[in-house]
């Protein structure tokens, strides 16, 4: 893989020879390896070293063309620029993206000490040991059919013909364990856990193991719940999943495209219970996948999305910010059409709750650990969802796993029906959130 | 061919005149050498997968083209087996050195080292070049597809028509993509085969809104191997269908949760079989022991009215392939016959590990993934009933006209969203319903598909799994499920 400076020099030379005056490039290189095991034996081992870039070119009529490529040598970069230039003749005539006004603004420094990858043999030995211990945790755990331990180094860069040049590197190590049970006369049950850290040395493998074991065992004794309306407690992971699925609420591009539940006039409106506040916080110190700049080179930052129930801000690209007369927020994904997405949700208490609710003493309450099939059960444009979940029926400290049930509702009603946001937040790979209590949600069981 | 046996120490001095712009006979020698190197290092089996891609997508939003996005790619993957253990390494570097480095990495991960400098490297005797790319004019497919100008013209025309056909339109999208792929497979068992694939898809997504009422309906068509696919798209027909569905669903009530008999429409209704049964017949699932059907070959697993196929042969269908991504010619595989499980879908690794014969089902999204057993065109065969027979058998139930996506979990439990549904009362459709999710367990549902009509229809789809996202066809005739849990409000 050429260096960022090599790519910059090559792009400049190729652009000059092609008569291209204005361009920018966002690219990344990923070096990773991963292992899976099956009953004490390595099942599949994978490694890769891949790179890709996306090139945007503006022609003399100021329309834009884009091309992405995995060829990052001299020929590949030149071909990408040439193809993007050809595509620029057919680019949008209105709201043409431009360089971010913050593409050369200073960045919050981010230094990660990249450590050499642990040998694959170490990954296999570690995972084999964890698999064995998880299967030993209960006689009903017959296997860990979905498991993996992987290491990934990622380098990203952004450069443009005005002289912007940014680069950052990060490293992640992650483990996931999903076990499956077999017991005579009972349905197979499954549960799991996922952890991610910057290095294998810091990875909470024991935490992943104990969480997977504890959850699996807690699902062994299960019952159908009666179909009806319930008080529901969302775990951090479950609530963050819902926020992610309906993130068009905060997405300026979706709003401008008329494909959001919000409109530009929604800012300042009460869209949730005053108990809830939500930030997009790319730079949160607990965000392992921290990114200091977005696909347009704009620095990332903390954005208040909902403050005590009031919709406060949207997330923006340079283009949406310009159209809505505000500042970009570092949420752009470069492309022929620049898209926008949140980086890292941080959910917290808004106004203090006056309810003394406790999961240990709750009655006839459903505790949802995680939601499944969000790709199928969410209609983000309508606001509705109907999702299978893993969870438990809580009754005065008694916890019984729920068998094959679905929760359904409308996100706007859910946000307004929040009756309690707990104080203690949980850090997950996708964001941070406390448990969130929502009243009167439909659950389909039997 | 080299006149004498090659020594390991001579490998770094070799120079090959291969071109990354075309996978042809010129790749025989370097790949034969690399495969031999892998075998000399102690690998039981080595496979190279080389890929070039040329992809473009185009999006029209309302009355403007908002995105034309080309993507070029080249890459390779090398898979090495020692007994049934394997390692897969992928790279963007298609030079001889780049491929050799990838091979060396894969070998070292499996605990093997390159042969010592004075070891002989046996070249692998590759078969006569099986060039599927030389048939049906495949070499000219790419230049004969629609130009960027034509893409824009067709999609804007389609969106303009939609504006006239639908009411309460909030946003209109017409989207198209063309995915051209050239692949070469060479393996130490002598496999040496090349193919060119052309996959295209076009469709609408319509969002209608009236106050708090909203409906969003999409429809996507897909094809393989037809360069004229976009320019011959009858978007008026698609627009009629989408506009009608969105109009009916705009004011639909939410479905009431419960257990109902349902009738599922043909075409994309086949997603229920794909998710609830098809995935469980992949040897990947047997390896993981996550299928309830693993020991059921030759036994009854479904209602006797049900017969199902998976094949890669139907002309121009979305999951059609001439060869799979392991170089095996496509086949037609009988999965279930009158309720009896006949075959699993198997790739090379699945065959090694489970004993089920390969079925030409080794597929992957790209060189970044090793192949795995995956579906192609999968459908339930037509039965003897008419659609009227099915509806007349239902007193109160739900007609699932347009399915959304779905998934199946590790314990065989599945769920599907329903984008367009209607209440059936006394055999008649009485009102539209929204927000329905079908929930069930594969083993149970297969025995509840009691009636199949005679109107088999296929639909294009995308399937995400262990080897990435691939193009597939799902299909079925209208069919009746005697009872299923429907999640709603």
Interface residues (C-beta under 8 A of the other chain):
Chain A: X33 X38 X41 X42 X43 X44 X45 X46 X47 X48 X49 X50 X51 X52 X65 X66 X67 X68 X69 X70 X71 X72 X76 X79 X80 X83 X84 X86 X87 X89 X90 X91 X92 X93 X94 X120 X121 X142 X143 X145 X146 X178 X180 X187 X188 X189 X190 X227 X257 X258 X259 X335 X336 X337 X372 X373 X375 X376 X377 X379 X381 X382 X383 X384 X386 X387 X388 X404 X406 X408 X409 X442 X444 X446
Chain B: X57 X59 X61 X64 X65 X66 X67 X68 X69 X70 X71 X72 X73 X74 X75 X85 X86 X87 X88 X89 X90 X91 X92 X105 X106 X109 X110 X111 X148 X149 X151 X152 X170 X171 X207 X214 X215 X216 X254 X257 X258 X259 X287 X288 X289 X290 X368 X370 X404 X405 X406 X407 X409 X410 X411 X412 X413 X415 X416 X417 X434 X435 X436 X437 X439 X441 X485 X486 X487 X488 X489
